[in-house]
Amino acid sequence: RIVFRNAIEHNDVDIVAVNDPFIEPHYAAYMLKYDSTHGQFKGEIKVDGNNLTVNGKTIRFHMEKDPANIPWSETGAYYVFESTGV
């Protein structure tokens, strides 16, 4: 979450997709908004199906245990940051 929060604050970084195989988008939004470790997120977070909208930017949310199953080329991702710890 801290990488996401830091990246979302930089206009030169576009987060286009997130993968968390353990939680659903609405809970991810809740955890971002009310982070007990890093404090409350000051921006706006909404959930629309499998998308998160953070500060007006739409981010596709995936729940894949195998990241190879994610259509990364369709997201427009140049770099993928793995931080699940699994």
MMTF fields as JSON, N, C-alpha, C and O atoms, coordinates in Angstrom:
{
  "mmtfVersion": "1.0.0",
  "mmtfProducer": "UNKNOWN",
  "numBonds": 343,
  "numAtoms": 344,
  "numGroups": 86,
  "numChains": 1,
  "numModels": 1,
  "chainsPerModel": [1],
  "groupsPerChain": [86],
  "chainIdList": ["A"],
  "bondAtomList": [4, 2, 8, 6, 12, 10, 16, 14, 20, 18, 24, 22, 28, 26, 32, 30, 36, 34, 40, 38, 44, 42, 48, 46, 52, 50, 56, 54, 60, 58, 64, 62, 68, 66, 72, 70, 76, 74, 80, 78, 84, 82, 88, 86, 92, 90, 96, 94, 100, 98, 104, 102, 108, 106, 112, 110, 116, 114, 120, 118, 124, 122, 128, 126, 132, 130, 136, 134, 140, 138, 144, 142, 148, 146, 152, 150, 156, 154, 160, 158, 164, 162, 168, 166, 172, 170, 176, 174, 180, 178, 184, 182, 188, 186, 192, 190, 196, 194, 200, 198, 204, 202, 208, 206, 212, 210, 216, 214, 220, 218, 224, 222, 228, 226, 232, 230, 236, 234, 240, 238, 244, 242, 248, 246, 252, 250, 256, 254, 260, 258, 264, 262, 268, 266, 272, 270, 276, 274, 280, 278, 284, 282, 288, 286, 292, 290, 296, 294, 300, 298, 304, 302, 308, 306, 312, 310, 316, 314, 320, 318, 324, 322, 328, 326, 332, 330, 336, 334, 340, 338],
  "bondOrderList": [1, 1, 1, 1, 1, 1, 1, 1, 1, 1, 1, 1, 1, 1, 1, 1, 1, 1, 1, 1, 1, 1, 1, 1, 1, 1, 1, 1, 1, 1, 1, 1, 1, 1, 1, 1, 1, 1, 1, 1, 1, 1, 1, 1, 1, 1, 1, 1, 1, 1, 1, 1, 1, 1, 1, 1, 1, 1, 1, 1, 1, 1, 1, 1, 1, 1, 1, 1, 1, 1, 1, 1, 1, 1, 1, 1, 1, 1, 1, 1, 1, 1, 1, 1, 1],
  "groupList": [{"groupName": "ARG", "atomNameList": ["N", "CA", "C", "O"], "elementList": ["N", "C", "C", "O"], "formalChargeList": [0, 0, 0, 0], "bondAtomList": [1, 0, 2, 1, 3, 2], "bondOrderList": [1, 1, 2], "singleLetterCode": "R", "chemCompType": "L-PEPTIDE LINKING"}, {"groupName": "ILE", "atomNameList": ["N", "CA", "C", "O"], "elementList": ["N", "C", "C", "O"], "formalChargeList": [0, 0, 0, 0], "bondAtomList": [1, 0, 2, 1, 3, 2], "bondOrderList": [1, 1, 2], "singleLetterCode": "I", "chemCompType": "L-PEPTIDE LINKING"}, {"groupName": "VAL", "atomNameList": ["N", "CA", "C", "O"], "elementList": ["N", "C", "C", "O"], "formalChargeList": [0, 0, 0, 0], "bondAtomList": [1, 0, 2, 1, 3, 2], "bondOrderList": [1, 1, 2], "singleLetterCode": "V", "chemCompType": "L-PEPTIDE LINKING"}, {"groupName": "PHE", "atomNameList": ["N", "CA", "C", "O"], "elementList": ["N", "C", "C", "O"], "formalChargeList": [0, 0, 0, 0], "bondAtomList": [1, 0, 2, 1, 3, 2], "bondOrderList": [1, 1, 2], "singleLetterCode": "F", "chemCompType": "L-PEPTIDE LINKING"}, {"groupName": "ASN", "atomNameList": ["N", "CA", "C", "O"], "elementList": ["N", "C", "C", "O"], "formalChargeList": [0, 0, 0, 0], "bondAtomList": [1, 0, 2, 1, 3, 2], "bondOrderList": [1, 1, 2], "singleLetterCode": "N", "chemCompType": "L-PEPTIDE LINKING"}, {"groupName": "ALA", "atomNameList": ["N", "CA", "C", "O"], "elementList": ["N", "C", "C", "O"], "formalChargeList": [0, 0, 0, 0], "bondAtomList": [1, 0, 2, 1, 3, 2], "bondOrderList": [1, 1, 2], "singleLetterCode": "A", "chemCompType": "L-PEPTIDE LINKING"}, {"groupName": "GLU", "atomNameList": ["N", "CA", "C", "O"], "elementList": ["N", "C", "C", "O"], "formalChargeList": [0, 0, 0, 0], "bondAtomList": [1, 0, 2, 1, 3, 2], "bondOrderList": [1, 1, 2], "singleLetterCode": "E", "chemCompType": "L-PEPTIDE LINKING"}, {"groupName": "HIS", "atomNameList": ["N", "CA", "C", "O"], "elementList": ["N", "C", "C", "O"], "formalChargeList": [0, 0, 0, 0], "bondAtomList": [1, 0, 2, 1, 3, 2], "bondOrderList": [1, 1, 2], "singleLetterCode": "H", "chemCompType": "L-PEPTIDE LINKING"}, {"groupName": "ASP", "atomNameList": ["N", "CA", "C", "O"], "elementList": ["N", "C", "C", "O"], "formalChargeList": [0, 0, 0, 0], "bondAtomList": [1, 0, 2, 1, 3, 2], "bondOrderList": [1, 1, 2], "singleLetterCode": "D", "chemCompType": "L-PEPTIDE LINKING"}, {"groupName": "PRO", "atomNameList": ["N", "CA", "C", "O"], "elementList": ["N", "C", "C", "O"], "formalChargeList": [0, 0, 0, 0], "bondAtomList": [1, 0, 2, 1, 3, 2], "bondOrderList": [1, 1, 2], "singleLetterCode": "P", "chemCompType": "L-PEPTIDE LINKING"}, {"groupName": "TYR", "atomNameList": ["N", "CA", "C", "O"], "elementList": ["N", "C", "C", "O"], "formalChargeList": [0, 0, 0, 0], "bondAtomList": [1, 0, 2, 1, 3, 2], "bondOrderList": [1, 1, 2], "singleLetterCode": "Y", "chemCompType": "L-PEPTIDE LINKING"}, {"groupName": "MET", "atomNameList": ["N", "CA", "C", "O"], "elementList": ["N", "C", "C", "O"], "formalChargeList": [0, 0, 0, 0], "bondAtomList": [1, 0, 2, 1, 3, 2], "bondOrderList": [1, 1, 2], "singleLetterCode": "M", "chemCompType": "L-PEPTIDE LINKING"}, {"groupName": "LEU", "atomNameList": ["N", "CA", "C", "O"], "elementList": ["N", "C", "C", "O"], "formalChargeList": [0, 0, 0, 0], "bondAtomList": [1, 0, 2, 1, 3, 2], "bondOrderList": [1, 1, 2], "singleLetterCode": "L", "chemCompType": "L-PEPTIDE LINKING"}, {"groupName": "LYS", "atomNameList": ["N", "CA", "C", "O"], "elementList": ["N", "C", "C", "O"], "formalChargeList": [0, 0, 0, 0], "bondAtomList": [1, 0, 2, 1, 3, 2], "bondOrderList": [1, 1, 2], "singleLetterCode": "K", "chemCompType": "L-PEPTIDE LINKING"}, {"groupName": "SER", "atomNameList": ["N", "CA", "C", "O"], "elementList": ["N", "C", "C", "O"], "formalChargeList": [0, 0, 0, 0], "bondAtomList": [1, 0, 2, 1, 3, 2], "bondOrderList": [1, 1, 2], "singleLetterCode": "S", "chemCompType": "L-PEPTIDE LINKING"}, {"groupName": "THR", "atomNameList": ["N", "CA", "C", "O"], "elementList": ["N", "C", "C", "O"], "formalChargeList": [0, 0, 0, 0], "bondAtomList": [1, 0, 2, 1, 3, 2], "bondOrderList": [1, 1, 2], "singleLetterCode": "T", "chemCompType": "L-PEPTIDE LINKING"}, {"groupName": "GLY", "atomNameList": ["N", "CA", "C", "O"], "elementList": ["N", "C", "C", "O"], "formalChargeList": [0, 0, 0, 0], "bondAtomList": [1, 0, 2, 1, 3, 2], "bondOrderList": [1, 1, 2], "singleLetterCode": "G", "chemCompType": "PEPTIDE LINKING"}, {"groupName": "GLN", "atomNameList": ["N", "CA", "C", "O"], "elementList": ["N", "C", "C", "O"], "formalChargeList": [0, 0, 0, 0], "bondAtomList": [1, 0, 2, 1, 3, 2], "bondOrderList": [1, 1, 2], "singleLetterCode": "Q", "chemCompType": "L-PEPTIDE LINKING"}, {"groupName": "TRP", "atomNameList": ["N", "CA", "C", "O"], "elementList": ["N", "C", "C", "O"], "formalChargeList": [0, 0, 0, 0], "bondAtomList": [1, 0, 2, 1, 3, 2], "bondOrderList": [1, 1, 2], "singleLetterCode": "W", "chemCompType": "L-PEPTIDE LINKING"}],
  "groupTypeList": [0, 1, 2, 3, 0, 4, 5, 1, 6, 7, 4, 8, 2, 8, 1, 2, 5, 2, 4, 8, 9, 3, 1, 6, 9, 7, 10, 5, 5, 10, 11, 12, 13, 10, 8, 14, 15, 7, 16, 17, 3, 13, 16, 6, 1, 13, 2, 8, 16, 4, 4, 12, 15, 2, 4, 16, 13, 15, 1, 0, 3, 7, 11, 6, 13, 8, 9, 5, 4, 1, 9, 18, 14, 6, 15, 16, 5, 10, 10, 2, 3, 6, 14, 15, 16, 2],
  "groupIdList": [1, 2, 3, 4, 5, 6, 7, 8, 9, 10, 11, 12, 13, 14, 15, 16, 17, 18, 19, 20, 21, 22, 23, 24, 25, 26, 27, 28, 29, 30, 31, 32, 33, 34, 35, 36, 37, 38, 39, 40, 41, 42, 43, 44, 45, 46, 47, 48, 49, 50, 51, 52, 53, 54, 55, 56, 57, 58, 59, 60, 61, 62, 63, 64, 65, 66, 67, 68, 69, 70, 71, 72, 73, 74, 75, 76, 77, 78, 79, 80, 81, 82, 83, 84, 85, 86],
  "secStructList": [7, 2, 2, 2, 2, 2, 2, 2, 6, 7, 6, 6, 7, 7, 7, 7, 3, 3, 3, 7, 6, 6, 1, 7, 2, 2, 2, 2, 2, 2, 2, 2, 2, 3, 3, 6, 6, 6, 3, 3, 7, 7, 1, 7, 3, 3, 3, 3, 6, 6, 3, 3, 3, 3, 6, 6, 3, 3, 3, 3, 3, 3, 7, 7, 1, 1, 4, 4, 4, 1, 7, 2, 2, 2, 2, 6, 7, 1, 7, 7, 7, 7, 7, 1, 7, 7],
  "xCoordList": [0.819, 0.0, 0.855, 0.489, 1.983, 2.794, 3.384, 3.493, 3.759, 4.258, 3.15, 3.385, 1.953, 0.806, 0.552, 0.399, 0.509, 0.224, 1.273, 0.937, 2.532, 3.584, 3.5, 3.653, 3.259, 3.194, 2.01, 2.13, 0.875, -0.329, -0.157, -0.859, 0.771, 1.011, 1.936, 2.119, 2.518, 3.426, 2.726, 2.282, 2.633, 1.951, 2.702, 2.114, 3.992, 4.764, 4.707, 5.376, 3.911, 3.722, 2.244, 1.391, 1.948, 0.564, 0.415, 1.06, -0.414, -0.735, -1.927, -2.994, -1.745, -2.802, -3.499, -4.615, -2.847, -3.444, -2.837, -1.697, -3.632, -3.194, -3.661, -4.76, -2.823, -3.221, -3.075, -2.004, -4.136, -4.078, -4.935, -6.163, -4.301, -5.065, -5.851, -6.572, -5.727, -6.326, -7.512, -8.24, -7.725, -8.825, -9.587, -9.068, -10.812, -11.657, -11.464, -10.962, -11.86, -11.62, -12.172, -11.509, -13.374, -13.951, -13.136, -13.037, -12.549, -11.723, -10.36, -9.795, -9.837, -8.583, -8.762, -7.889, -9.896, -10.182, -10.252, -9.715, -10.906, -11.014, -9.631, -9.318, -8.806, -7.476, -6.588, -5.772, -6.734, -5.977, -6.434, -5.618, -7.731, -8.295, -7.991, -7.663, -8.098, -7.947, -6.764, -6.936, -5.593, -4.383, -3.933, -3.555, -3.972, -3.634, -2.136, -1.731, -1.319, 0.124, 0.558, 1.33, 0.065, 0.541, -0.436, -0.16, -1.544, -2.52, -3.555, -3.442, -4.558, -5.667, -5.213, -4.508, -5.626, -5.336, -6.207, -7.42, -5.595, -6.321, -7.059, -7.885, -6.772, -7.413, -8.774, -9.314, -9.316, -10.635, -10.473, -9.73, -11.162, -11.119, -12.544, -13.393, -12.791, -14.094, -13.875, -12.808, -14.894, -14.863, -15.993, -17.132, -15.667, -16.668, -16.389, -15.566, -17.072, -16.819, -15.417, -15.063, -14.615, -13.224, -12.254, -11.079, -12.729, -11.866, -11.845, -12.857, -10.667, -10.547, -10.377, -9.679, -10.994, -10.74, -10.144, -10.783, -8.907, -8.178, -7.783, -7.032, -8.302, -8.046, -8.349, -7.631, -9.42, -9.86, -9.185, -9.544, -8.214, -7.519, -8.098, -8.196, -8.484, -9.057, -7.946, -7.046, -8.026, -7.013, -7.723, -8.592, -7.357, -7.955, -7.462, -6.26, -8.378, -8.046, -8.197, -9.263, -7.127, -7.138, -6.979, -6.415, -7.481, -7.356, -6.808, -7.41, -5.674, -5.073, -3.973, -3.088, -4.03, -2.936, -1.699, -0.577, -1.89, -0.765, -0.749, -1.583, 0.179, 0.22, 0.391, 0.108, 0.849, 0.977, -0.387, -0.465, -1.462, -2.816, -3.386, -4.458, -2.694, -3.177, -2.76, -1.596, -3.683, -3.338, -2.607, -3.173, -1.342, -0.588, -0.519, -0.573, -0.4, -0.293, -1.554, -1.49, -2.693, -3.945, -4.031, -4.802, -3.251, -3.301, -2.443, -2.644, -1.48, -0.549, 0.623, 1.339, 0.825, 1.906, 3.269, 3.467, 4.199, 5.594, 6.415, 7.328, 6.088, 6.79, 5.761, 4.653, 6.135, 5.27, 6.048, 7.181, 5.448, 6.066, 5.393, 4.198, 6.147, 5.612, 5.9, 7.053, 4.843, 5.06, 4.107, 3.843, 3.591, 2.668, 3.394, 2.819, 4.642, 5.379, 5.105, 5.561, 4.356, 4.078, 4.926, 4.834],
  "yCoordList": [-1.202, 0.0, 1.255, 2.251, 1.224, 2.432, 2.788, 3.968, 1.791, 2.066, 2.701, 3.676, 2.157, 2.7, 4.143, 5.019, 4.389, 5.735, 6.738, 7.861, 6.346, 7.256, 7.506, 8.641, 6.457, 6.601, 7.455, 8.24, 7.315, 8.047, 9.556, 10.348, 9.949, 11.367, 12.015, 13.232, 11.228, 11.76, 11.777, 10.739, 12.947, 13.078, 12.399, 12.132, 12.112, 11.469, 9.939, 9.258, 9.398, 7.95, 7.641, 8.203, 6.742, 6.307, 4.87, 3.966, 4.66, 3.304, 2.86, 3.471, 1.794, 1.356, 0.087, -0.2, -0.682, -1.931, -2.311, -1.966, -3.031, -3.565, -5.011, -5.339, -5.868, -7.256, -7.589, -7.409, -8.069, -8.587, -9.842, -9.754, -11.011, -12.258, -12.571, -13.568, -11.741, -12.074, -11.208, -11.571, -10.083, -9.197, -8.69, -8.699, -8.252, -7.705, -6.191, -5.58, -5.588, -4.15, -3.257, -2.301, -3.553, -2.678, -2.71, -1.705, -3.873, -3.952, -3.296, -2.695, -3.412, -2.723, -1.219, -0.534, -0.707, 0.724, 1.122, 2.157, 0.31, 0.585, 0.605, 1.506, -0.397, -0.474, 0.687, 1.167, 1.143, 2.315, 3.571, 4.384, 3.712, 4.911, 4.979, 6.046, 3.855, 3.844, 2.98, 2.04, 3.275, 2.503, 2.746, 3.863, 1.705, 1.858, 2.071, 2.537, 1.739, 1.936, 3.315, 3.998, 3.725, 4.955, 6.119, 7.21, 5.9, 6.968, 7.02, 6.332, 7.842, 7.951, 8.611, 9.62, 8.029, 8.586, 9.811, 9.758, 10.91, 12.181, 12.339, 13.241, 11.478, 11.596, 10.933, 10.495, 10.87, 10.283, 8.886, 8.703, 7.913, 6.536, 6.046, 6.144, 5.513, 4.936, 3.56, 3.272, 2.717, 1.391, 1.313, 1.673, 0.834, 0.623, -0.737, -0.853, -1.758, -3.113, -3.561, -3.652, -3.843, -4.247, -3.1, -3.325, -1.892, -0.727, 0.069, 0.198, 0.601, 1.601, 2.932, 3.013, 3.955, 5.303, 6.071, 6.268, 6.5, 7.193, 8.564, 8.686, 9.588, 10.975, 11.181, 11.896, 10.547, 10.71, 9.79, 9.809, 8.98, 8.056, 6.652, 6.144, 6.026, 4.683, 3.643, 3.717, 2.676, 1.637, 0.289, 0.047, -0.578, -1.915, -2.773, -2.834, -3.43, -4.266, -5.73, -6.153, -6.508, -7.944, -8.726, -8.224, -9.955, -10.842, -12.196, -13.235, -12.178, -13.392, -13.935, -13.192, -15.218, -15.843, -16.002, -15.974, -16.168, -16.26, -14.999, -14.862, -14.076, -12.817, -13.005, -12.086, -14.178, -14.443, -14.463, -14.308, -14.652, -14.672, -13.276, -13.141, -12.259, -10.885, -10.39, -10.529, -9.816, -9.302, -7.953, -6.901, -8.006, -6.772, -5.873, -4.65, -6.459, -5.628, -4.801, -3.713, -5.308, -4.554, -3.387, -2.452, -3.434, -2.364, -1.175, -0.066, -1.402, -0.337, -0.237, 0.764, -1.259, -1.228, -1.359, -2.198, -0.519, -0.62, -1.386, -2.133, -1.198, -1.847, -2.494, -1.983, -3.617, -4.305, -4.423, -4.905, -3.989, -4.027, -5.115, -5.033, -6.129, -7.253, -7.018, -6.854, -7.004, -6.77, -7.571, -7.184, -8.688, -9.481, -10.27, -10.558, -10.62, -11.407, -12.898, -13.664, -13.32, -14.751, -15.334, -16.529],
  "zCoordList": [0.0, 0.0, 0.0, -0.624, 0.686, 0.758, -0.609, -0.943, -1.393, -2.746, -3.573, -4.287, -3.48, -4.205, -3.791, -4.642, -2.496, -1.992, -2.444, -2.82, -2.41, -2.863, -4.362, -4.812, -5.132, -6.584, -7.019, -7.959, -6.352, -6.762, -6.566, -7.194, -5.702, -5.447, -6.473, -6.45, -7.367, -8.382, -9.738, -10.23, -10.329, -11.617, -12.754, -13.802, -12.571, -13.628, -13.555, -14.331, -12.627, -12.498, -12.684, -11.997, -13.621, -13.835, -13.356, -13.889, -12.374, -11.94, -12.772, -12.715, -13.544, -14.456, -13.989, -14.422, -13.103, -12.625, -11.282, -10.969, -10.503, -9.216, -9.155, -9.604, -8.599, -8.392, -6.919, -6.34, -6.318, -4.955, -4.917, -4.945, -4.855, -4.915, -3.652, -3.61, -2.625, -1.338, -0.934, -0.01, -1.592, -1.189, -2.404, -3.521, -2.183, -3.239, -3.317, -2.374, -4.437, -4.63, -3.519, -3.116, -3.019, -1.989, -0.701, 0.002, -0.394, 0.812, 0.583, 1.497, -0.633, -0.969, -0.818, -0.286, -1.287, -1.156, 0.311, 0.707, 1.103, 2.539, 3.193, 3.97, 2.871, 3.476, 3.04, 3.828, 1.8, 1.354, 2.09, 2.526, 2.218, 2.84, 4.334, 4.854, 5.019, 6.476, 6.899, 7.677, 6.412, 6.694, 8.13, 8.484, 8.954, 10.373, 10.594, 11.659, 9.614, 9.744, 9.256, 9.929, 8.091, 7.458, 7.567, 7.068, 8.198, 8.386, 7.281, 6.266, 7.494, 6.549, 5.256, 5.275, 4.125, 2.811, 2.608, 2.812, 2.208, 2.096, 0.77, 0.628, -0.196, -1.495, -1.544, -0.529, -2.757, -2.985, -3.587, -4.551, -3.022, -3.507, -3.726, -2.841, -4.929, -5.255, -5.87, -6.41, -5.782, -6.396, -7.404, -7.107, -8.611, -9.648, -10.274, -11.183, -9.788, -10.283, -9.932, -8.757, -10.955, -10.739, -10.962, -11.251, -10.831, -10.968, -9.678, -8.989, -9.365, -8.318, -9.026, -10.037, -8.516, -9.008, -7.848, -6.814, -8.039, -6.986, -7.51, -8.478, -6.853, -7.264, -8.746, -9.445, -9.212, -10.595, -11.596, -12.773, -11.167, -12.064, -11.899, -10.782, -13.017, -12.98, -13.035, -13.872, -12.131, -11.997, -11.985, -11.147, -12.905, -12.999, -11.84, -11.579, -11.148, -9.998, -10.376, -10.823, -10.197, -10.485, -9.188, -8.216, -9.181, -8.019, -8.466, -8.196, -9.143, -9.702, -8.8, -8.376, -8.511, -7.754, -8.623, -8.115, -9.925, -10.857, -11.715, -12.609, -11.466, -12.216, -13.724, -14.493, -14.154, -15.587, -16.269, -17.488, -15.506, -16.066, -16.307, -16.896, -15.868, -16.042, -17.421, -17.796, -18.181, -19.511, -19.396, -19.693, -18.962, -18.702, -19.928, -19.797, -21.123, -22.329, -22.553, -23.125, -22.107, -22.244, -21.264, -21.48, -20.195, -19.196, -19.592, -19.095, -20.491, -20.85, -19.889, -19.887, -19.075, -18.08, -18.751, -19.63, -18.324, -18.753, -17.717, -18.067, -16.468, -15.364, -14.446, -14.282, -13.853, -12.899, -11.597, -11.584, -10.524, -9.204, -8.388, -8.104, -8.01, -7.235, -5.756, -5.358, -4.945, -3.512, -2.625, -1.486, -3.146, -2.33, -1.248, -0.199, -1.493, -0.527, -0.613, 0.236, -1.64, -1.796, -2.892, -3.174]
}
